[in-house]
Amino acid sequence: MNVYTDNRLTPEPWSEKAACLQVDPEMFFGSDGMFREDAKRLCNTKCEVVAECLAYALENRERWGVWGGLSEIERRRILTRRRVA
């Protein structure tokens, strides 16, 4: 799954190295909890750009799916802690 810059014409350079490009996007956006755990495992063990992906998701307030090895709820907790701090 390529991630695009604000102009939506060119992908973010790091996204072309993402492990998720090799699997079905449903793994990251589906409602099946088992797939989500598989997606998180893939991110955290096989993806060389997991940190960039998470930073992108937090900065752009991605609301759905697994990004950077974290679910929506996990990312929301990070954002809430940042606001409180």
Summary of the structure (lengths in Angstrom):
residues: 85
radius of gyration: 12.6
end to end distance: 32.5
largest distance: 37.3
contacts: 223
relative contact order: 0.14
helix: 59%
strand: 5%
